[in-house]
């Protein structure tokens, strides 16, 4: 087996182990009830060859919020920066990576048992997705599966249990020949795609949904809004309807893993002129200058 294909080490319950060995019991509360929260963090190679975890403090802030919302004890998530440095060193990684800290209720029992938290931090190599690599546009569809309402499950919590909802939507979208589903909330407004925030552009204005519509407080979306504000691109927060998207000049999705990906069509209907995506392309260039350390983030603080 080549060096590159060997299992990378991950941090798990206080030890550094090959990633396949980072397991929890099938009897754990995490497995029985989905009591597990997580973050996805990108690490980007800098000019000097080092790798920097992008917006790390903001991701830890959101993870802490998820822990509080789910009632999970903090297993010392303040150690995550040091753990990431150790993983980069032990795995000899000097390229773009994806880092996934997660906190699980590792003890067995039922819903009356107080959870005991354990932490895992995994790392993997990850470059660009095909949308950026190959300059492809996403074929989106409006899903028949609705986003979970806020009073059923808070959208600000990154809990694995909530992703079953968008997993079903993704399966149905792909079976129908689309790349990604877009989910409506129960008021009929567009919210987001699985793991990605939605933006539309009309007449040069970058428009996005309010958090009250049930969207995750995306770190990447926050960064892009602040870059737009810095560069004089107009911003508008409003409820988004399907007709707002199909009449947009441009539209894109963004998220830590996805980064930025243009939407080419919705249910087979073209979104604007795919060859003319001035705002999307401008923000993409600005984003990669920022993550590579060529510019500094000077926007407003991220908050939940």
For each residue, the residues with C-beta under 8 A, 3 or more apart:
1: 5 6
2: 5 6
3: 6
4:
5: 1 2
6: 1 2 3
7: 18 19 20
8: 18 19 87 91 93 122 123 124
9: 16 17 18 19 87 90 91
10: 16 17 18 19 22 87 120 121 122 123
11: 14 15 16 83 86 87 119 120 121 122
12: 15 16 17 21 22 118 119 120 121
13: 106 118 119 120
14: 11
15: 11 12
16: 9 10 11 12 86 87 90
17: 9 10 12 21 22
18: 7 8 9 10 21
19: 7 8 9 10 22 122 124
20: 7
21: 12 17 18
22: 10 12 17 19 120 122
23:
24: 28 30 31 104 106 118
25: 28 31 106 108
26: 31
27: 31 32 108
28: 24 25 31 32 104 105 106 107 108
29: 32 33 35 104 105 106 107 108 109 113 115
30: 24 33 34 35 36 104 105 106 160
31: 24 25 26 27 28
32: 27 28 29 108 110
33: 29 30 105 111 161
34: 30 159 160 161 164
35: 29 30 70 72 104 105 115 159 161
36: 30 102 103 104 105 159 160 161
37: 63 66 67 70 72 102 103 157 158 159 160
38: 63 66 100 101 102 103 158 160
39: 59 60 62 63 100 101 102 158
40: 59 98 99 100 195 255 256 257
41: 53 54 55 56 59 84 98 99 100 101 256
42: 53 54 96 97 98 99 126 256 257 259 291
43: 51 52 53 54 84 88 93 96 97 98 99 123
44: 51 52 54 96 291 292 293
45: 49 50 51 94 95 96 292
46: 49 50 51 52 292 293
47: 292 293 294
48:
49: 45 46 94
50: 45 46 94
51: 43 44 45 46 88 93 94 95 96 97
52: 43 44 46 293
53: 41 42 43 56 59 81 84 99
54: 41 42 43 44 291
55: 41 58 59 219 223 297 302
56: 41 53 59 60 80 81 84
57: 60 61
58: 55 61 62 219 222 302
59: 39 40 41 53 55 56 62 63 101 219
60: 39 56 57 63 64 77 78 80 81 101
61: 57 58 64 65 302 304
62: 39 58 59 65 66 156 158 217 219 304
63: 37 38 39 59 60 66 67 77 80 101 103 158
64: 60 61 67 68 74 77
65: 61 62 68 69 156 157 304
66: 37 38 62 63 69 70 72 103 156 157 158 159
67: 37 63 64 70 72 73 74 77 103 117
68: 64 65 71
69: 65 66 154 156 157
70: 35 37 66 67 157 159
71: 68 115
72: 35 37 66 67 103 105 115 117
73: 67 115 116 117
74: 64 67 77 117
75: 103 117 118 119
76: 79 119
77: 60 63 64 67 74 80 101 103 119
78: 60 81
79: 76 82 83
80: 56 60 63 77 83 84 101 121
81: 53 56 60 78 84 85
82: 79 85 86
83: 11 79 80 86 87 101 121
84: 41 43 53 56 80 81 87 88 99 121 123
85: 81 82 88 89
86: 11 16 82 83 89 90
87: 8 9 10 11 16 83 84 90 91 93 99 121 123
88: 43 51 84 85 91 93 97 123
89: 85 86 92
90: 9 16 86 87
91: 8 9 87 88 123
92: 89
93: 8 43 51 87 88 97 123 125
94: 45 49 50 51
95: 45 51 125 127
96: 42 43 44 45 51 125 126 127
97: 42 43 51 88 93 123 124 125 126
98: 40 41 42 43 123 124 125 126 256 257
99: 40 41 42 43 53 84 87 121 122 123
100: 38 39 40 41 120 121 122 123 124
101: 38 39 41 59 60 63 77 80 83 119 120 121
102: 36 37 38 39 119 120 121 122 160
103: 36 37 38 63 66 67 72 75 77 117 118 119 120
104: 24 28 29 30 35 36 117 118 119 120
105: 28 29 30 33 35 36 72 115 116 117
106: 13 24 25 28 29 30 116 117 118
107: 28 29 113 115 116
108: 25 27 28 29 32 113
109: 29 112 113
110: 32 113
111: 33
112: 109
113: 29 107 108 109 110
114:
115: 29 35 71 72 73 105 107
116: 73 105 106 107
117: 67 72 73 74 75 103 104 105 106
118: 12 13 24 75 103 104 106
119: 11 12 13 75 76 77 101 102 103 104
120: 10 11 12 13 22 100 101 102 103 104
121: 10 11 12 80 83 84 87 99 100 101 102
122: 8 10 11 19 22 99 100 102
123: 8 10 43 84 87 88 91 93 97 98 99 100
124: 8 19 97 98 100
125: 93 95 96 97 98
126: 42 96 97 98 257
127: 95 96 133
128: 132 133 259
129: 132 133 257 258 259 261
130: 133 134 136
131: 134 135 136 137 138 258 260 261 262
132: 128 129 135 259 260 261 284
133: 127 128 129 130
134: 130 131
135: 131 132
136: 130 131 264
137: 131 261 262 263 264 265 274
138: 131 179 180 253 261 262 263 264
139: 177 178 179 180 264 265 268
140: 178 179 180 181 182 193 263 265 266 267
141: 173 176 178 180 181 182 266 267
142: 181 182 184 190 242 266 267
143: 146 169 172 173 181 182 183 184
144: 172
145: 165 166 168 169 172 181 183
146: 143 149 183 184 185 186
147: 155 165 183 184 185 186 191 192 214
148: 152 153 155 162 165 214
149: 146 152 153 185 186 214
150: 153 154 155 212 214
151:
152: 148 149
153: 148 149 150 157 159 161 162
154: 69 150 157
155: 147 148 150 191 211 214 215 216
156: 62 65 66 69 211 216 217 304
157: 37 65 66 69 70 153 154 162
158: 37 38 39 62 63 66 162 216
159: 34 35 36 37 66 70 153 162 163
160: 30 34 36 37 38 102 163
161: 33 34 35 36 153 164
162: 148 153 157 158 159 165 166
163: 159 160 166 167 194
164: 34 161 167 168
165: 145 147 148 162 168 169
166: 145 162 163 169 170 181 183 193 194 195
167: 163 164 170 171 194
168: 145 164 165 171 172
169: 143 145 165 166 172 173 181 183 194
170: 166 167 173 174 180 181 194
171: 167 168 174 175
172: 143 144 145 168 169 175 176 181
173: 141 143 169 170 176 178 179 180 181
174: 170 171 177 178 179
175: 171 172
176: 141 172 173
177: 139 174
178: 139 140 141 173 174 181 267
179: 138 139 140 173 174
180: 138 139 140 141 170 173 193 194 196 253
181: 140 141 142 143 145 166 169 170 172 173 178 193 194
182: 140 141 142 143 190 191 192 193 198 245 266
183: 143 145 146 147 166 169 190 191 192 193 194
184: 142 143 146 147 188 189 190 191 242
185: 146 147 149 188 189 191 213 214
186: 146 147 149
187: 213 239
188: 184 185 241
189: 184 185 209 213 239 240 241
190: 142 182 183 184 198 209 240 241 242 244 245
191: 147 155 182 183 184 185 198 209 213 214 215
192: 147 182 183 196 197 198 209 215 216 218 253
193: 140 166 180 181 182 183 196 197 198 253
194: 163 166 167 169 170 180 181 183
195: 40 166 255 257 258
196: 180 192 193 218 253 254 255 258 261
197: 192 193 208 215 216 218 220 221 253 254 255
198: 182 190 191 192 193 208 209 215 240 245 251 253
199: 206 207 208 221 224 251 252 253 254
200: 206 207 208 240 244 245 248 250 251
201: 204 205 206 207 248 249 250 251 272 279 280
202: 205 207 244 247 248 249
203: 249
204: 201 233 234 278 279
205: 201 202 233 234 235 236
206: 199 200 201 224 225 228 233 234 235 236 279 283
207: 199 200 201 202 235 236 237 238 240 244
208: 197 198 199 200 221 225 235 236 237 240
209: 189 190 191 192 198 213 215 237 238 239 240
210: 213 215 237 238 239
211: 155 156 215 217
212: 150
213: 185 187 189 191 209 210 239 240
214: 147 148 149 150 155 185 191
215: 155 191 192 197 198 209 210 211 218
216: 155 156 158 192 197
217: 62 156 211 222 302 303 304
218: 192 196 197 215 221 222 254 255
219: 55 58 59 62 222 223 256 302
220: 197 223 224 254 255 256 259
221: 197 199 208 218 224 225 254
222: 58 217 218 219 225 226 299 302
223: 55 219 220 226 227 287 290 297 299
224: 199 206 220 221 227 228 254 260 283 287
225: 206 208 221 222 228 229 235 299
226: 222 223 229 230 297 298 299 300
227: 223 224 230 231 283 286 287 290 299
228: 206 224 225 231 233 235 279 283
229: 225 226 233 235 299
230: 226 227 298 299
231: 227 228 282 286
232:
233: 204 205 206 228 229 279 282 283
234: 204 205 206
235: 205 206 207 208 225 228 229
236: 205 206 207 208
237: 207 208 209 210
238: 207 209 210
239: 187 189 209 210 213
240: 189 190 198 200 207 208 209 213 244 245
241: 188 189 190 244 245
242: 142 184 190 245 246 266
243: 246 247
244: 190 200 202 207 240 241 247 248
245: 182 190 198 200 240 241 242 248 251 263 266 271
246: 242 243 266 269 271
247: 202 243 244
248: 200 201 202 244 245 251 271 272
249: 201 202 203 272 273 276
250: 200 201 262 271 272 276 277 278 279 280
251: 198 199 200 201 245 248 262 263 271 272
252: 199 260 261 262 263 277 280
253: 138 180 192 193 196 197 198 199 258 260 261 263
254: 196 197 199 218 220 221 224 258 259 260 261
255: 40 195 196 197 218 220 258 259
256: 40 41 42 98 219 220 259
257: 40 42 98 126 129 195
258: 129 131 195 196 253 254 255 261
259: 42 128 129 132 220 254 255 256 287
260: 131 132 224 252 253 254 280 283 284 287
261: 129 131 132 137 138 196 252 253 254 258
262: 131 137 138 250 251 252 274 277 280
263: 137 138 140 245 251 252 253 266 271
264: 136 137 138 139 270 271 274
265: 137 139 140 268 269 270 271
266: 140 141 142 182 242 245 246 263 269 271
267: 140 141 142 178
268: 139 265
269: 246 265 266
270: 264 265 274
271: 245 246 248 250 251 263 264 265 266 274
272: 201 248 249 250 251 276 277
273: 249 276
274: 137 262 264 270 271 277
275:
276: 249 250 272 273
277: 250 252 262 272 274 280 281
278: 204 250 281 282
279: 201 204 206 228 233 250 282 283
280: 201 250 252 260 262 277 283 284
281: 277 278 284 285
282: 231 233 278 279 285 286
283: 206 224 227 228 233 260 279 280 286 287
284: 132 260 280 281 287 288
285: 281 282 288 289
286: 227 231 282 283 289 290 295
287: 223 224 227 259 260 283 284 290 291
288: 284 285 291 292
289: 285 286 292 294 295
290: 223 227 286 287 293 294 295 296 297
291: 42 44 54 287 288
292: 44 45 46 47 288 289
293: 44 46 47 52 290
294: 47 289 290
295: 286 289 290
296: 290
297: 55 223 226 290
298: 226 230
299: 222 223 225 226 227 229 230
300: 226
301:
302: 55 58 61 217 219 222
303: 217
304: 61 62 65 156 217
